[in-house]
Amino acid sequence: MWLRAYARKLRWNEELIIVIVEMESVIRFFNHRANKWRERAGNAATAGHTAYAQKQVHMWESLRDHAKLTFAKAQNMYHL
C-alpha cells in the first residue's frame, strides 16, 4: 500500500511539472504569434493588410495577457 501511494504521489508531482511547463509554453506561443503578425504588419503592401495584421497582433497579445493572468491566479490558488 505504501509503495502504491508513493508512486501515485510521484505521478502527481510529475503532472504538476508538466502543467506548469504547458502554461509557460502557451504564453510563449501566443507571444510568438503576436510577433509574427507584427512582422507581417511591417511588411504589408496595403493599408488594409496593415490594419488586419495589427488586429491580429492585438488579438494574440490579448490572449497572451489573459493566459498570464489566469495562470497566475491558478498558481497562487494552488501554490504552484
mmCIF file of the C-alpha atoms, coordinates in Angstrom:
data_MODEL
# 
_entry.id   MODEL 
# 
loop_
_atom_site.group_PDB 
_atom_site.id 
_atom_site.type_symbol 
_atom_site.label_atom_id 
_atom_site.label_alt_id 
_atom_site.label_comp_id 
_atom_site.label_asym_id 
_atom_site.label_entity_id 
_atom_site.label_seq_id 
_atom_site.pdbx_PDB_ins_code 
_atom_site.Cartn_x 
_atom_site.Cartn_y 
_atom_site.Cartn_z 
_atom_site.occupancy 
_atom_site.B_iso_or_equiv 
_atom_site.pdbx_formal_charge 
_atom_site.auth_seq_id 
_atom_site.auth_comp_id 
_atom_site.auth_asym_id 
_atom_site.auth_atom_id 
_atom_site.pdbx_PDB_model_num 
ATOM 1  C CA . MET A 1 1  ? 0.000  0.000  0.000   1.00 0.00 ? 1  MET A CA 1 
ATOM 2  C CA . TRP A 1 2  ? 2.743  2.434  0.913   1.00 0.00 ? 2  TRP A CA 1 
ATOM 3  C CA . LEU A 1 3  ? 4.609  1.871  -2.370  1.00 0.00 ? 3  LEU A CA 1 
ATOM 4  C CA . ARG A 1 4  ? 1.424  2.348  -4.355  1.00 0.00 ? 4  ARG A CA 1 
ATOM 5  C CA . ALA A 1 5  ? 0.661  5.620  -2.563  1.00 0.00 ? 5  ALA A CA 1 
ATOM 6  C CA . TYR A 1 6  ? 4.235  6.792  -3.030  1.00 0.00 ? 6  TYR A CA 1 
ATOM 7  C CA . ALA A 1 7  ? 4.087  6.019  -6.766  1.00 0.00 ? 7  ALA A CA 1 
ATOM 8  C CA . ARG A 1 8  ? 0.814  7.968  -7.018  1.00 0.00 ? 8  ARG A CA 1 
ATOM 9  C CA . LYS A 1 9  ? 2.444  10.937 -5.275  1.00 0.00 ? 9  LYS A CA 1 
ATOM 10 C CA . LEU A 1 10 ? 5.359  10.837 -7.719  1.00 0.00 ? 10 LEU A CA 1 
ATOM 11 C CA . ARG A 1 11 ? 2.970  10.752 -10.694 1.00 0.00 ? 11 ARG A CA 1 
ATOM 12 C CA . TRP A 1 12 ? 1.084  13.791 -9.340  1.00 0.00 ? 12 TRP A CA 1 
ATOM 13 C CA . ASN A 1 13 ? 4.351  15.679 -8.859  1.00 0.00 ? 13 ASN A CA 1 
ATOM 14 C CA . GLU A 1 14 ? 5.309  14.874 -12.438 1.00 0.00 ? 14 GLU A CA 1 
ATOM 15 C CA . GLU A 1 15 ? 1.904  16.059 -13.699 1.00 0.00 ? 15 GLU A CA 1 
ATOM 16 C CA . LEU A 1 16 ? 2.339  19.300 -11.781 1.00 0.00 ? 16 LEU A CA 1 
ATOM 17 C CA . ILE A 1 17 ? 5.659  19.958 -13.505 1.00 0.00 ? 17 ILE A CA 1 
ATOM 18 C CA . ILE A 1 18 ? 4.115  19.179 -16.897 1.00 0.00 ? 18 ILE A CA 1 
ATOM 19 C CA . VAL A 1 19 ? 1.182  21.553 -16.306 1.00 0.00 ? 19 VAL A CA 1 
ATOM 20 C CA . ILE A 1 20 ? 3.491  24.411 -15.331 1.00 0.00 ? 20 ILE A CA 1 
ATOM 21 C CA . VAL A 1 21 ? 5.623  23.846 -18.444 1.00 0.00 ? 21 VAL A CA 1 
ATOM 22 C CA . GLU A 1 22 ? 2.494  23.758 -20.618 1.00 0.00 ? 22 GLU A CA 1 
ATOM 23 C CA . MET A 1 23 ? 1.310  27.059 -19.103 1.00 0.00 ? 23 MET A CA 1 
ATOM 24 C CA . GLU A 1 24 ? 4.623  28.679 -19.994 1.00 0.00 ? 24 GLU A CA 1 
ATOM 25 C CA . SER A 1 25 ? 4.503  27.149 -23.467 1.00 0.00 ? 25 SER A CA 1 
ATOM 26 C CA . VAL A 1 26 ? 1.048  28.603 -24.168 1.00 0.00 ? 26 VAL A CA 1 
ATOM 27 C CA . ILE A 1 27 ? 2.234  32.092 -23.219 1.00 0.00 ? 27 ILE A CA 1 
ATOM 28 C CA . ARG A 1 28 ? 5.343  31.756 -25.405 1.00 0.00 ? 28 ARG A CA 1 
ATOM 29 C CA . PHE A 1 29 ? 3.219  30.543 -28.343 1.00 0.00 ? 29 PHE A CA 1 
ATOM 30 C CA . PHE A 1 30 ? 0.814  33.487 -28.076 1.00 0.00 ? 30 PHE A CA 1 
ATOM 31 C CA . ASN A 1 31 ? 3.774  35.859 -27.899 1.00 0.00 ? 31 ASN A CA 1 
ATOM 32 C CA . HIS A 1 32 ? 5.367  34.200 -30.929 1.00 0.00 ? 32 HIS A CA 1 
ATOM 33 C CA . ARG A 1 33 ? 2.177  34.594 -32.977 1.00 0.00 ? 33 ARG A CA 1 
ATOM 34 C CA . ALA A 1 34 ? 1.895  38.274 -31.981 1.00 0.00 ? 34 ALA A CA 1 
ATOM 35 C CA . ASN A 1 35 ? 5.490  38.861 -33.090 1.00 0.00 ? 35 ASN A CA 1 
ATOM 36 C CA . LYS A 1 36 ? 4.869  37.124 -36.425 1.00 0.00 ? 36 LYS A CA 1 
ATOM 37 C CA . TRP A 1 37 ? 1.841  39.327 -37.116 1.00 0.00 ? 37 TRP A CA 1 
ATOM 38 C CA . ARG A 1 38 ? 3.786  42.415 -36.032 1.00 0.00 ? 38 ARG A CA 1 
ATOM 39 C CA . GLU A 1 39 ? 6.440  41.490 -38.592 1.00 0.00 ? 39 GLU A CA 1 
ATOM 40 C CA . ARG A 1 40 ? 3.769  40.999 -41.263 1.00 0.00 ? 40 ARG A CA 1 
ATOM 41 C CA . ALA A 1 41 ? 2.269  44.398 -40.420 1.00 0.00 ? 41 ALA A CA 1 
ATOM 42 C CA . GLY A 1 42 ? 5.667  45.976 -41.044 1.00 0.00 ? 42 GLY A CA 1 
ATOM 43 C CA . ASN A 1 43 ? 5.954  44.287 -44.435 1.00 0.00 ? 43 ASN A CA 1 
ATOM 44 C CA . ALA A 1 44 ? 2.336  44.804 -45.533 1.00 0.00 ? 44 ALA A CA 1 
ATOM 45 C CA . ALA A 1 45 ? 1.701  46.041 -49.061 1.00 0.00 ? 45 ALA A CA 1 
ATOM 46 C CA . THR A 1 46 ? -1.507 47.971 -48.376 1.00 0.00 ? 46 THR A CA 1 
ATOM 47 C CA . ALA A 1 47 ? -3.124 49.866 -45.533 1.00 0.00 ? 47 ALA A CA 1 
ATOM 48 C CA . GLY A 1 48 ? -5.808 47.166 -45.331 1.00 0.00 ? 48 GLY A CA 1 
ATOM 49 C CA . HIS A 1 49 ? -3.208 44.449 -44.860 1.00 0.00 ? 49 HIS A CA 1 
ATOM 50 C CA . THR A 1 50 ? -1.508 46.529 -42.176 1.00 0.00 ? 50 THR A CA 1 
ATOM 51 C CA . ALA A 1 51 ? -4.800 47.067 -40.345 1.00 0.00 ? 51 ALA A CA 1 
ATOM 52 C CA . TYR A 1 52 ? -5.628 43.363 -40.457 1.00 0.00 ? 52 TYR A CA 1 
ATOM 53 C CA . ALA A 1 53 ? -2.151 42.438 -39.199 1.00 0.00 ? 53 ALA A CA 1 
ATOM 54 C CA . GLN A 1 54 ? -2.422 44.961 -36.353 1.00 0.00 ? 54 GLN A CA 1 
ATOM 55 C CA . LYS A 1 55 ? -5.787 43.467 -35.417 1.00 0.00 ? 55 LYS A CA 1 
ATOM 56 C CA . GLN A 1 56 ? -4.167 40.029 -35.272 1.00 0.00 ? 56 GLN A CA 1 
ATOM 57 C CA . VAL A 1 57 ? -1.320 41.404 -33.126 1.00 0.00 ? 57 VAL A CA 1 
ATOM 58 C CA . HIS A 1 58 ? -3.857 42.815 -30.694 1.00 0.00 ? 58 HIS A CA 1 
ATOM 59 C CA . MET A 1 59 ? -5.785 39.524 -30.582 1.00 0.00 ? 59 MET A CA 1 
ATOM 60 C CA . TRP A 1 60 ? -2.691 37.401 -29.849 1.00 0.00 ? 60 TRP A CA 1 
ATOM 61 C CA . GLU A 1 61 ? -1.444 39.883 -27.241 1.00 0.00 ? 61 GLU A CA 1 
ATOM 62 C CA . SER A 1 62 ? -4.868 39.840 -25.573 1.00 0.00 ? 62 SER A CA 1 
ATOM 63 C CA . LEU A 1 63 ? -4.808 36.047 -25.473 1.00 0.00 ? 63 LEU A CA 1 
ATOM 64 C CA . ARG A 1 64 ? -1.293 36.127 -24.020 1.00 0.00 ? 64 ARG A CA 1 
ATOM 65 C CA . ASP A 1 65 ? -2.234 38.638 -21.337 1.00 0.00 ? 65 ASP A CA 1 
ATOM 66 C CA . HIS A 1 66 ? -5.395 36.735 -20.425 1.00 0.00 ? 66 HIS A CA 1 
ATOM 67 C CA . ALA A 1 67 ? -3.449 33.470 -20.182 1.00 0.00 ? 67 ALA A CA 1 
ATOM 68 C CA . LYS A 1 68 ? -0.780 35.094 -17.987 1.00 0.00 ? 68 LYS A CA 1 
ATOM 69 C CA . LEU A 1 69 ? -3.416 36.462 -15.626 1.00 0.00 ? 69 LEU A CA 1 
ATOM 70 C CA . THR A 1 70 ? -5.401 33.220 -15.483 1.00 0.00 ? 70 THR A CA 1 
ATOM 71 C CA . PHE A 1 71 ? -2.318 31.059 -14.964 1.00 0.00 ? 71 PHE A CA 1 
ATOM 72 C CA . ALA A 1 72 ? -1.007 33.398 -12.252 1.00 0.00 ? 72 ALA A CA 1 
ATOM 73 C CA . LYS A 1 73 ? -4.325 33.150 -10.415 1.00 0.00 ? 73 LYS A CA 1 
ATOM 74 C CA . ALA A 1 74 ? -4.271 29.347 -10.688 1.00 0.00 ? 74 ALA A CA 1 
ATOM 75 C CA . GLN A 1 75 ? -0.673 29.164 -9.487  1.00 0.00 ? 75 GLN A CA 1 
ATOM 76 C CA . ASN A 1 76 ? -1.458 31.378 -6.492  1.00 0.00 ? 76 ASN A CA 1 
ATOM 77 C CA . MET A 1 77 ? -4.611 29.435 -5.680  1.00 0.00 ? 77 MET A CA 1 
ATOM 78 C CA . TYR A 1 78 ? -2.849 26.073 -5.730  1.00 0.00 ? 78 TYR A CA 1 
ATOM 79 C CA . HIS A 1 79 ? 0.557  27.313 -4.521  1.00 0.00 ? 79 HIS A CA 1 
ATOM 80 C CA . LEU A 1 80 ? 2.392  26.117 -7.629  1.00 0.00 ? 80 LEU A CA 1 
# 
